Amino acid sequence: MKTPTLEFALTPVDNRRLMTLCGSMDAHIRQIEAALDVSISRRGEKFSVSGERERIELAAKVLNRFYAKAHNDLSVEEIQLGIVEMSRARDGKPVPVADVVEEEIALHTRRADLRARTDRQAQYIKQMQTHDITFGVGPAGTGKTYLAVACAVDAFERDLVKRIVLTRPAVEAGEKLGFLPGDLTQKTDPYLRPLYDALYDLLGFDKVNRMFERQQIEVAPLAFMRGRTLNHSFIILDEAQNTTPEQMKMFLTRIGFGTKAVITGDVTQVDLKHGTTSGLIDARNVLHGIRGIAFTIFQANDVVRHPLVQAIVTAYEAHHRQIR
């Protein structure tokens, strides 16, 4: 059976834009080929794409979209994000994210290009801005933690809060951090690394260090939150699936005046001892419907990472179905 092929030309012809679209040594074309499982060849402005019918049509849309944007330089990250956005499905049909997110939500950070990539991300950001307590629950790669840090930075830059507090349960160390070398910050650093990475990306290394010196950013294991009341703060509890119901209740009752709290976690990645109830799962059941508390439940199609990640996830899911 002959492989379907789609031939088309990019117009108006502009050799500079064609060079930008293709990338150095056709690196951008290789990204599109690998992500969509198609073969692309070209001569000048004329392209030929081979593969499954639905995939070659999507590849043509991707090429046209980035050709239109090729007046400026294109990074590999832009290409990868664009493929993810245009591959995301609504009713089984590929749609660009512009159709999903109608209202852009501006956040004051160093990243001018920061925006919601899916409708649930837009909902999540809006909930964090309008609710005192927000839960973000879903698989890795959906932006739960990164967007929570972005909203914390935004609130601090707008002078809505006086400090940012980062915490998570140190399950791997059994909450007993005394045996680890260093002071409290050094003991908890490995567990809070994703939050640090987001802060450095959104604020810059120097500003983050200055904020630490002024105690405008605070990190602490969850066990150290007991007995405190946090006013005028933006608190992020990460990896909340590894809290117990008692720890979750303790954390939620630390919230003082002018404070916002965001709780993130993935209920499929619980590291607690067998038979122990996750505080995140318990909170979803207990707190659902309380006014002022919002829940965003992310799905697999909200994952925004390297386009190959979706192919890897799909391959593993298919393999597990076969061996069951």
C-alpha positions in Angstrom: 0.0 0.0 0.0 1.4 3.4 -1.0 2.2 5.8 1.8 0.0 8.9 1.7 1.9 12.0 0.6 0.9 15.7 0.8 2.7 18.2 -1.4 2.4 22.0 -0.9 4.3 25.2 -1.2 4.9 27.9 1.4 4.0 31.4 0.2 4.9 34.1 -0.2 8.4 32.8 -1.0 11.0 34.2 1.4 14.4 32.4 1.6 15.3 34.0 4.9 12.0 32.8 6.5 12.6 29.3 5.0 16.0 29.1 6.6 14.5 30.2 9.9 11.7 27.6 9.6 14.1 24.7 8.8 16.7 25.6 11.5 20.4 24.9 11.5 21.0 21.7 9.5 17.2 21.2 9.3 17.0 20.8 13.1 13.5 22.1 13.3 12.3 19.8 10.4 13.8 16.8 12.3 11.9 17.8 15.4 8.6 17.9 13.5 9.4 14.6 11.8 10.2 12.8 15.1 7.2 14.3 17.0 4.6 13.6 14.3 6.1 10.4 12.9 6.3 11.7 9.3 8.9 12.2 6.6 9.5 15.7 5.2 11.5 16.6 2.1 11.7 19.9 0.4 13.1 21.7 -2.6 13.0 25.5 -2.1 9.6 26.5 -0.9 8.0 23.2 -2.0 7.5 20.6 0.7 6.5 16.9 0.5 5.2 15.2 3.7 4.7 11.4 3.9 3.0 9.4 6.6 -0.5 8.7 8.0 -3.1 11.0 6.5 -4.0 12.7 9.8 -0.4 13.2 10.7 0.7 14.7 7.4 -2.2 17.2 7.5 -1.1 18.2 11.0 2.5 18.5 9.9 1.4 20.8 7.0 -0.4 23.0 9.5 2.6 23.1 11.8 4.9 24.1 8.9 2.5 26.8 7.7 2.1 28.2 11.3 5.8 28.5 11.9 6.5 29.8 8.4 4.2 32.7 9.3 6.1 33.3 12.5 9.6 32.9 10.9 10.1 36.7 10.5 11.9 36.3 13.9 14.2 33.6 15.1 12.6 30.3 16.2 14.0 28.3 19.0 13.8 24.5 19.4 11.6 25.1 22.5 9.2 27.2 20.5 8.9 24.4 17.8 8.4 21.7 20.5 5.7 23.8 22.3 4.0 24.6 19.0 3.8 20.9 18.1 2.4 20.0 21.5 -0.2 22.8 21.3 -1.3 21.9 17.8 -1.4 18.1 18.6 -3.7 18.6 21.6 -7.0 17.1 20.8 -10.5 18.5 21.3 -13.3 16.0 20.3 -10.6 13.9 18.6 -9.4 16.7 16.3 -6.1 18.5 16.6 -6.6 22.1 17.7 -4.3 25.0 18.3 -4.2 26.3 21.9 -5.5 29.6 20.7 -8.9 27.9 20.3 -8.7 26.6 23.8 -7.6 29.6 25.8 -9.6 32.6 24.7 -8.5 35.0 27.5 -4.8 35.6 28.1 -4.0 36.0 31.8 -1.0 38.3 32.4 1.4 37.3 35.2 4.2 39.7 36.3 7.4 37.6 36.0 10.7 37.8 34.1 9.2 35.4 31.5 7.3 37.7 29.0 6.2 34.6 27.1 4.6 32.9 30.1 0.9 32.0 29.4 -1.5 29.2 29.8 -1.1 26.4 27.3 -4.4 24.6 27.8 -7.9 25.5 29.0 -7.3 23.8 32.4 -4.1 25.8 32.9 -6.0 29.0 32.3 -8.7 27.8 34.8 -6.0 27.0 37.3 -4.3 30.4 37.1 -7.7 32.2 37.4 -8.6 30.1 40.4 -5.3 30.9 42.1 -5.9 34.6 41.6 -9.5 34.5 42.8 -9.5 31.9 45.6 -7.6 31.7 48.9 -7.0 28.0 48.6 -6.4 26.2 45.3 -5.7 22.5 44.7 -3.9 21.5 41.5 -4.1 17.7 41.0 -2.8 15.8 38.0 0.1 14.0 36.3 3.6 15.3 36.0 4.2 17.8 33.2 0.9 19.6 33.4 2.4 22.8 34.9 0.9 22.5 38.4 4.1 23.5 40.3 5.5 25.9 37.8 2.3 27.9 37.4 1.8 27.9 41.2 5.3 29.5 41.6 4.5 31.9 38.7 1.3 33.1 40.6 3.3 33.4 43.8 5.9 35.6 42.0 3.1 37.6 40.4 1.4 38.2 43.8 4.7 39.3 45.4 5.6 41.6 42.5 2.1 43.2 42.8 2.7 43.6 46.6 -0.3 41.4 47.4 1.8 39.3 49.7 5.0 39.9 51.7 6.7 36.6 51.3 6.6 33.2 49.5 6.7 30.0 51.5 7.6 26.7 49.9 7.0 23.4 51.6 6.6 19.7 50.9 6.5 16.5 52.9 10.0 14.9 53.0 8.6 11.3 52.7 11.9 9.9 51.5 13.6 11.0 54.7 10.7 10.0 56.9 10.4 13.7 57.9 13.5 13.0 60.0 16.0 15.4 58.5 18.4 15.6 61.4 20.6 12.9 60.0 21.2 14.8 56.7 24.2 17.1 56.6 23.9 20.9 56.6 21.4 23.4 58.0 17.6 23.3 57.4 17.8 24.9 54.0 20.5 22.5 52.8 18.6 19.5 54.2 15.4 20.4 52.4 17.0 21.6 49.1 16.9 18.2 47.3 13.2 17.9 48.0 12.3 21.4 46.8 14.5 21.6 43.7 11.6 21.8 41.2 10.3 24.9 43.1 13.8 26.5 43.2 14.2 25.9 39.4 10.9 27.6 38.8 11.9 30.6 41.0 15.2 31.0 39.2 13.5 30.9 35.9 10.8 33.4 36.8 12.8 35.9 38.9 16.5 35.3 38.1 19.3 33.9 40.2 20.4 37.2 41.8 16.9 38.3 42.8 16.0 35.0 44.3 19.2 35.0 46.5 18.4 38.6 47.6 14.9 37.5 48.6 16.3 34.6 50.6 18.6 37.0 52.4 15.7 39.3 53.3 13.5 36.2 54.3 11.0 37.1 51.6 11.3 33.5 50.4 11.2 30.7 53.0 11.5 27.0 52.6 10.6 24.4 55.2 9.6 20.7 55.5 6.0 20.3 56.3 6.7 19.0 59.8 8.2 22.4 60.7 4.9 24.2 59.9 3.1 23.0 63.0 2.1 25.7 65.4 2.6 28.6 63.0 0.2 31.1 61.5 1.3 32.6 58.2 -0.1 36.0 57.4 0.3 37.9 54.1 2.0 35.0 52.5 1.7 32.9 49.3 2.3 29.3 50.4 2.9 26.4 48.1 2.6 22.8 49.3 4.1 20.6 46.6 3.9 16.7 46.4 0.8 16.9 48.6 -0.2 13.3 47.7 2.5 12.3 50.3 0.8 14.0 53.2 -1.4 12.2 55.7 -4.9 13.5 56.4 -3.6 14.9 59.7 -0.7 16.7 58.0 -3.0 18.2 55.4 -5.4 19.4 58.1 -2.5 20.9 60.0 -1.2 22.7 56.9 -4.6 24.1 55.8 -5.1 25.5 59.3 -1.8 27.5 59.2 -3.4 30.0 56.8 -3.7 33.5 58.3 -5.0 36.9 57.0 -4.1 38.0 53.5 -2.6 34.6 52.7 -3.1 32.3 49.7 -2.3 28.6 49.6 -1.8 26.3 46.6 -1.6 22.6 47.1 -0.2 20.5 44.2 0.1 16.7 43.8 -0.4 13.6 41.7 -2.6 11.0 43.3 -1.1 8.3 41.1 2.4 8.8 42.7 1.7 8.2 46.4 4.9 7.2 48.3 3.3 6.7 51.7 3.5 3.3 53.4 1.0 0.8 52.1 -2.4 1.3 53.7 -1.9 4.9 54.6 -4.5 7.3 53.3 -3.2 10.2 51.2 -4.1 13.6 52.6 -4.6 14.9 49.1 -7.2 12.3 48.2 -8.9 12.8 51.6 -9.0 16.6 51.1 -10.6 16.2 47.7 -13.4 14.2 49.4 -13.8 16.4 52.5 -13.4 19.9 51.1 -15.2 19.6 47.8 -17.9 22.1 47.5 -16.6 24.5 50.2 -16.8 28.1 48.9 -13.4 29.8 48.6 -11.6 26.5 47.9 -11.0 25.6 44.2 -9.9 22.3 42.6 -8.3 21.9 39.1 -8.1 18.3 38.0 -5.5 18.0 35.2 -5.7 15.2 32.6 -3.1 13.4 30.5 -3.8 15.7 27.5 -2.8 18.7 29.6 0.9 17.5 29.7 3.1 20.2 28.1 6.6 18.8 27.7 8.8 17.5 24.9 6.5 16.1 22.2 8.1 12.7 22.5 6.8 12.4 26.1 3.3 11.8 24.9 4.5 9.1 22.5 6.4 7.5 25.4 3.4 7.6 27.7 1.2 6.1 25.0 3.7 3.3 24.4 3.9 2.4 28.0 0.1 2.4 28.4 -0.3 0.1 25.4 2.4 -2.2 26.8 0.8 -2.4 30.2 -2.6 -3.2 28.6 -1.0 -6.1 26.8 0.6 -7.7 29.8 -2.5 -7.5 32.0 
